[in-house]
């Protein structure tokens, strides 16, 4: 199943020649968040241990950064595979948006970023909420 964002309706493309409608606001949000990579990242940092608490100034476990980098590498690869359709160019914009989405979600999940002096759960939550609202409004074709 393709997660490619559709900005135009396709007539006769559905079963029995029905119309496939363009993706709406919520569809764009769902298709722009790499949930499988976020699940991997969440499991990885939980398994590796966060290493620090938000009050500590100590550097986090370096393995957490490895999990983050793996997430950044996996996101465009998996998004490209899931948006690939024969006869169409790669969905570069959607791949880029999904990769930025992973970074925003990773920032919001306590992990290696919590050792930064400016990181706070409240700030991360506001950034995540604002970003999620905005990606639904972006044209993605």
C-alpha positions as CSV (number, residue, x, y, z in Angstrom):
1,X,0.0,0.0,0.0
2,X,1.3,3.4,-1.0
3,X,1.5,6.2,1.5
4,X,2.1,8.7,-1.3
5,X,0.2,12.0,-0.7
6,X,-2.3,12.6,-3.5
7,X,-3.1,16.3,-4.2
8,X,-5.4,15.6,-7.2
9,X,-8.4,13.3,-7.6
10,X,-7.9,10.3,-9.9
11,X,-10.9,9.4,-12.0
12,X,-11.4,5.8,-12.9
13,X,-8.4,4.7,-10.8
14,X,-10.3,3.0,-8.0
15,X,-11.9,-0.4,-8.0
16,X,-14.6,-0.7,-10.7
17,X,-13.5,2.6,-12.2
18,X,-14.4,4.7,-9.2
19,X,-12.7,8.0,-8.3
20,X,-9.9,8.2,-5.8
21,X,-10.2,11.6,-4.1
22,X,-7.3,13.8,-3.2
23,X,-5.8,13.5,0.3
24,X,-7.3,15.9,2.9
25,X,-5.6,17.7,5.7
26,X,-5.6,14.7,8.2
27,X,-4.5,12.2,5.4
28,X,-1.5,14.4,4.7
29,X,-0.6,14.5,8.4
30,X,-0.8,10.7,8.8
31,X,1.2,10.0,5.6
32,X,3.9,12.5,6.6
33,X,4.7,11.0,10.0
34,X,7.0,8.0,9.8
35,X,5.3,6.0,12.6
36,X,7.3,2.8,12.0
37,X,10.6,4.7,12.5
38,X,9.3,6.6,15.5
39,X,8.3,3.3,17.0
40,X,11.8,1.9,16.3
41,X,13.4,5.0,17.9
42,X,11.2,4.9,20.9
43,X,11.9,1.2,21.5
44,X,15.6,1.7,20.9
45,X,16.1,4.6,23.4
46,X,13.9,2.7,26.0
47,X,16.0,-0.4,25.6
48,X,19.3,1.5,25.6
49,X,18.2,3.6,28.6
50,X,17.9,7.4,28.6
51,X,21.1,7.8,30.6
52,X,20.2,11.2,32.0
53,X,17.2,12.9,33.6
54,X,16.1,16.3,32.3
55,X,17.6,17.9,35.4
56,X,21.1,16.4,34.8
57,X,23.6,18.3,32.8
58,X,25.5,15.1,32.0
59,X,25.9,14.0,28.5
60,X,23.5,11.3,27.4
61,X,24.4,7.8,26.6
62,X,26.2,8.0,23.1
63,X,24.1,4.9,22.0
64,X,21.1,7.2,22.0
65,X,22.7,9.3,19.3
66,X,23.3,6.1,17.2
67,X,19.6,5.3,17.5
68,X,18.8,8.9,16.3
69,X,21.1,8.7,13.4
70,X,19.7,5.3,12.4
71,X,16.2,6.9,12.5
72,X,17.4,9.7,10.2
73,X,18.8,7.2,7.8
74,X,15.8,4.8,7.8
75,X,13.2,7.5,7.4
76,X,14.0,8.5,3.8
77,X,14.7,4.9,2.7
78,X,11.4,3.6,4.1
79,X,9.4,6.6,2.9
80,X,10.8,6.3,-0.6
81,X,9.9,2.6,-0.7
82,X,6.4,3.2,0.6
83,X,5.7,6.1,-1.8
84,X,7.2,4.5,-4.9
85,X,4.7,4.1,-7.7
86,X,5.7,2.9,-11.2
87,X,5.8,5.6,-13.8
88,X,6.0,8.4,-11.2
89,X,9.0,10.3,-10.0
90,X,10.1,9.9,-6.3
91,X,8.1,11.9,-3.8
92,X,11.1,13.9,-2.8
93,X,9.1,16.6,-0.9
94,X,7.2,14.0,1.1
95,X,10.4,12.1,1.9
96,X,12.0,15.4,3.1
97,X,8.9,16.2,5.2
98,X,8.8,12.7,6.7
99,X,12.5,13.0,7.6
100,X,11.9,16.4,9.3
101,X,8.9,14.8,11.0
102,X,11.1,12.1,12.5
103,X,13.6,14.8,13.9
104,X,10.7,16.7,15.4
105,X,9.2,13.6,17.0
106,X,12.7,12.5,18.2
107,X,13.2,15.9,19.8
108,X,9.9,15.5,21.6
109,X,10.7,12.1,23.0
110,X,13.1,12.3,26.0
111,X,16.4,10.9,24.8
112,X,19.7,12.4,23.7
113,X,18.2,15.9,23.3
114,X,17.3,16.2,27.0
115,X,20.9,17.0,27.9
116,X,20.7,20.3,26.0
117,X,20.2,23.2,28.3
118,X,17.3,24.6,26.2
119,X,15.4,21.3,26.0
120,X,12.2,21.0,28.1
121,X,9.3,18.7,27.8
122,X,7.0,21.7,27.4
123,X,9.0,23.3,24.6
124,X,9.2,19.9,22.8
125,X,5.5,19.4,23.1
126,X,4.7,22.9,21.7
127,X,7.1,22.4,18.8
128,X,5.6,18.9,18.0
129,X,2.0,20.2,18.1
130,X,2.8,23.2,15.9
131,X,4.7,21.2,13.4
132,X,2.0,18.5,13.2
133,X,-0.7,21.2,12.5
134,X,1.5,22.8,9.8
135,X,2.4,19.7,7.9
136,X,-1.3,19.1,7.0
137,X,-1.4,22.5,5.4
138,X,1.7,22.1,3.3
139,X,1.3,21.3,-0.4
140,X,3.2,18.1,-1.0
141,X,3.4,17.6,-4.7
